[in-house]
Amino acid sequence: MSLKCRQIFDWIEEWASPDLAEKRDRIGLLVGSPFDEVRKVLVTLDVTGEVIDEAIRENVQLIVSHHPLYRDPIPYLRSDLYPTSLIYRLIRNGIALYAAHTNLDAANGAINDILADRLGLVDIDLLFTSSDEKLYKVVVFVPKGYEDQVRQAMCSQGAGWIGNYSDCTFQLEGTGTFRPLEGTTPFIGQSGELEKVVEYRIETIVPQKKLENVLKEMTATHPYEEVAYDIYPLENQGPRKGFGRVGKLSETMNLADFAQKVKDCLGLELVKISGDPKRNISKVALCGGSAMMFLDCALKCGADVYLTGDVKHHGALDALEQGIAVVDAGHYATEQVVVPVLADYIKEKAKKAEDELTVMVSQVKTNPFQYV
């Protein structure tokens, strides 16, 4: 039995929600249909001609990549010009393509958390906060005997999450009054007569992105014809979202030893460093890929070193002048770490759903650089 592509997309987006992505990023389904059937998935960092060859050879129906195949709008679909030649091949061979890019960069447990974990960092925090999730308190009044089913309906749609706790609500018993007017069909009481009913006040916290679904399920489950509820915007914020991580090493070491630690963690023979090899390193800022735009954040948080990729000449000079060391481990190495983790995640989701799905990690090394 095969799955529809959209089921795999839903699994990925549970982890790396599209609202984490930067604006204008090319994420999501880039080629194919969400209704395409899939029996085999290939997970890769980049989509190249060799990766597509591998997918065709392995009879893959879906490629899941970190980097989008294209960034700019496509003005034509020609088989003789790059990158549309690769898109043409995917279509011709019935292979869908899905990309999880900056949303996977920002997701918890993804690229930057993997890097921080491999380096053994502690006291980890975000390097750059892109947004704080807005929260609301929803209060609803429910007749006695229906409080559990209404509460469960709300929590099933994402209400009541506080940290690692779910189903967090508060309820209080009281008396509700109402007078059904002409033309109503009251669940309790008679038209024209004042009713006093034992009701429960149920209140819970709901993140903004889940508010609509929570209200929809709440009103659908509630027994009353007209549901009495309140929505309060809150000053306290939900989980912060953003890029990079900052943390401390378990023990201080010099920059040369830290660079060796990075090489060992990422399986590299060489990295570039900027700074005195003998300087002490305790606090580390990092962001996988190409992220020198967050150098100021690394400086503000008091990091001794910034680990990233694609560091340019002037960026390294800027860092030196401002007293922070830099380790450039390359774009490929600092992001490739997420590929096997993403593949294992999809495998586990399919296993729990009891779906037959083969998930492969691409064996093509898409790093375009060699050291000679």
N, C-alpha and C positions, 0 to 999 in steps of 0.2 A: 504493500500500500504506500502511495506517495502523498506528500504534503503539498499544500499550496504555498507559494512563495510568501504570501502575506503573513502566514503563521510564523515563519522564521523572522520576518521583519518585526513583528510584534514582540518576539522574544528579545531581539537586539535592542529595541526601543524601550523595553522595560528597564534595561541597564543604562543605555545611552540615549536618553530622551532627546528628540529633535530640538526641543526648546533650549538645549544646552549649546547648540551650534551657533557659530558666528553668522551674522547676516550675510546673505549672498553666497554662503558656502554651498557647494554642490553635494548635498548629502541625500540619502534615501535611494529610491529605485531610479537608476539612470538608463537602464536598458531592460526591456521585457515588460511583463505584466505581473501584477500581484496575484493573478489567478493562474499563472503558469505552475505546472506540477514539477516537483523537485524530489529526486531520490538521492542525489549526491551534491554536496556543497564543497567548494574550494575556497579557503580563507587565505588572503594574501595582503601584503602591505601595499603593493602597487600592481596596476594592470599593465602588462607589457605584452608584446607579441609572443614572447616565450611562455608567459603565464597562460595566454589563450591557447597556445599549442598544447600545454599541459592539460588544460581543462577539456579540450577536444579529445585528447588521447585517453583521458580517464573517464570520458562520458559524463561530464559534470553538467548539471542543468542551471546552477547558480554560482556565481563568483561573489564573495563578500570581501570587499577591500577596505583598507583604511583610507588611502588616498583616492580621490575621485579621478576618473580617467580624463576628464576635461574640466576646465574652470570657466572658460568663456562660453557665451552662447554659440551654438553650432549653426553656421549659416548655410550648410549644405551637407549632404550625406553621400560622399564619394568614396569609392573603394580604392582610389589611387593616391589619396592624400591623408597624411596623419593629422589629427587623431581619428578622423572619421573612418579611416581604413580599418581600425580596430573595432569600432562600433559596428561597421558593416559585417565583419567576421563574426562578431557575437550574435548578431541578428540571424545571419545565414545559418549558423550552427545551433540556433535555438537556446542560447545561453543568456540568462538574465544577469544583470550586474547591479549590485547594491553597495553603497558606500556609507560608512560611518566614520566621519572625519573629525571635525572639531567638537562634535558632541561626544565622541569617544575620548578625545583629549581631556575634556572636562569631567567626564563621568567618574564617580567614586570607584576605586578598585581597578582603574584602567591604567593607561600608560604611566602617568606620574606617580601613582601609588605603587605600581610595580617597581619603578626605578628606586623610589624611596625605600621600599622593602628590601630590595637587593643590596642596597648600601647600608642597611641596618639602622636607618635613621629613627630617632625617637622624638616625641613632642612635635608631631607633624601638624602643619597648618597649611592653608592655601597660600600660594605666593601672590596671586592676583584674583580679587573677587570681582566677577563680572555682574552678579546680580544676587539679591536676597529675595527669596520667595515670599510673596505677600500672603498673609494668613487671615482667615475670617473665623469668627465664632458663629455657629449656627445654633439657634435655640428653637425647639419645636415642642408643642404641647399635644400630648397623646392620651387618649382615654385609657383607664386602667384595663389591663389585660392585653393591650397591643404594644406596650412599651418595648418588649424584647424584639418583636419582629421589625418595628420601625428602626430601632437602634442598629440591628444587624444589617438592615438594608442600607443604611447610611455608611456604616463601616465597610461594607462590601465594595463601596465605590471610592474608598480612600479617605474617609473621614476618620478622625481619632488617632492619627499617627503622631507620637511625640518621641523623637529619637528612635530607639529600637523597640518601642512599645506600640502595639496596635490596640484598637478597640478602646481607646481612652475617652470616656464620656463621664458626665455627672448627671444624676437625675434626682428630682425632688418632688414629693407628692404635694398636691394642692387641689384647689377647687376652681374649675372653669365654669364660666357662665356664658350663656348665649340664648338668643330668642330667634328661632327659625321664622322667617317672614314668608309671605305669600309667594308661591311658586318654587319653594325649596323642597328638597327631599332629604330631610335630616336623617343621619345614621342613628342618632339618639334624640328622643324628645318629640313633641308635637308642634305643629305649625301654630304660631301666635303665642305660645306659652314659654315663659322664662324657665330655662333648665339650669340646674346646678349639677355638675358632673365631677367625679373624682378623676383628676388627670395628673399625668407626670410631665414635668418640665425636663426635657432632655437637652443637654448642651454639649457641644464638641467642637474641636478645631478642624478646619478644612483648608487645605492649600488652594490658592486661586485657580490653578489649572484643573482642579477636580471639583470645583464648586458646582458647576452646571450639572454634572452627572449625579452628584450627591443629592441635589435638590430634586432632580427628576425621579430618582429611585425612592426618595423619601415621600414625595407626594403620591407616587404610584402605589406605595405600600400602605400609606396612612388610610384609616377607614373613613375619615370625615370627608364630606362633600367639599368643604372649604377648609384648607389646612391653615392653622395659625402658626406662623413661624417668624423669627427675626434673624437678620444677618448683621453682624457687627464687624466692621473692619478693625484689625488689631495693630497696635504699635509694635508688638514683638514680632520678629521676623522668623521665617522658616530657615531651613538649611541654606547656607551660602553655597553659591556655585562659582566656579572659576577655574583658572589654569595654573599649572605648576604647583610645586610643594616646597616648603621650607621646614627643616628639622635639624636636629643635632646628632652628631656622631656619638657612638657609645664611648669612644675615647678619642682624645685629640691626637692628630697626626700631622706630619708636614705635607705640603702640597704634592711633593714627589710621591709619597706613599699613598696619598689619596688618589692620585692619577693612576697608580698601579692597581688600587682597589677597584676603580672604575673599569679598567681593562679586564680585570679578573671577572667582575660581575657581568660584563657584556661580551666576553669572549673576544676581545680585541687585542691586536698586536701593538697598535699605536693609537695615541690620542694627542691632541694639541693642548698645550697649557700656556697660559699667559700669567706671569707673576713669578715671584721668587720661589724656587722649589723648596726652600728651607722654611718658608713661613708656616706658622701653625694654622691648622684648619680644624674648626670645631662646629661651626654652624654652616649648613649647606643649603643653598637654594638651587632648584632644578626645574627644568621644563623640557620635555622631550621634543624633538623636531627642530624647527628653526624659530627661536624665541628670544632673540636679543632685545626685542621690544619690551621685555619685562626686566631689563637690567636695573632700571630705577627702583623697581619693586624689591629686587634682591638687595640693593643698597639700603633702602629704607628699613628693611627688616633686620639689618645688621649682619648679613651673611658674610662669611670669610671667602667663599668661593661660589661661583655660579656655573652649574653644569648644564649644557645644552648642545645644540649642533649648529652647523652653518655659520660660525662666527667669522665675520669679515674683519679686515685689517683695522678699519677705523673703530669698529665696535670694541675690539680688543684694546686699542689705545685708550678709548674712553674709559674702559674698566680699570686699566692700569692707573690712569690719572686720578681716579676716584677711590683707589685703594682696595679694590676687590679682585681676587684672582678669578680666572676663567678656565674651565676645562671644556674643550670641544671634542665630544665623542662621536660626532657625526649625526646627520639626520636619520640615516637608515638604522644605525645601531640603537639609538635612543627610542625608536618607535617600533622596531621589529619585535620587541619584547611582548607587545600586546597580541600578536597574531596567534600564537599557540593558546593563550589565555582565552581569546575570543572563540577559537575553535572548540576548546573544552567546554566553554559556557553553552554553546549551541548544542553540543553533544548531550550535555546534562539535561538541558531543557527537553530535547527530543526523547531522552530516556524516561524522564518523569511523565511525559505525555504518552509514553508507550507507542511512539511513532518510529517507524523504521527509516532511519536517515543515516547516510554515510557522510562524515565530515572530515575533510582532508586539510592539512596544512601544506601550502605550496612549497615545493622543493626548489623553486627557482629563486636564486639570490638576485634581488633587483637593485642592489647597491650599485650605482653607476660608476663608482670610483675604485681604483686600484692604486696601491703604493708600489712604486718600482724604483 
